[in-house]
C-alpha cells in the first residue's frame, strides 16, 4: 500500500469524509466513555467537525463522559441499524453562551424530538444541561474493509422497569379467535 505523504493525506481526507457523512445521516450513536464497560445510545448532531450531544438535567444521561477524557464512538446506519464506522473521540464541554455552544445548540435543537419546552429549550439547556463535543482523535477504528469480527451483542443494561406480568385470562381468546 502506498504510504507517501500524499496517499496518507488522501486516506485521512476519505476517513474524515466517511466519519462526517455517517454521523450526519445517523440518528443515533453508541458511545462508551473510557473506563466504562458498556456503550450507551445517544442522539446527536454534527457541528463544526465534531459530534455534539446534550445531556443531564432532564435530557439523555451522559454516563462517564467528562471534559478531557476520551470515548469510543460507533455510528450505526439509520435505515438498517448496522455498524458503519467507529473512532476514538476527545470529550470537550462547551461553556454555555459561548459562540461554539450557541452553534452546537442550534444544530441540536433541530434534532430534539418532542421537547416539552421548545420555546425555552436554549435557556433550559444553558441552566440545567451539559453540551459536549466528541472530537475525532486519530484514525478510524472501524470502517469499510476493517470491521471487527463477532456480534458485539451486549447484556441489556440493568433497570427496575419490567414488562413481564401474567397474561390476562381473556388474551388467548382474543388472539386466536377465528374470523
Secondary structure, DSSP 8 states (H G I E B T S, - for coil): ---SHHHHHHHHHHHHHHHHHHHHH-S-EEEEETT-SS-EEE--EEETTEEEEEESTTS---TT--TT-EEEEEEE-TTT--EEEEEEEEEEE--TTSHHHHHHHHHHHHH--S-TTTTTHHHHHHHH-EEEEEEEEEEEEE-TT---SS---------S--------TTHHHHHH---
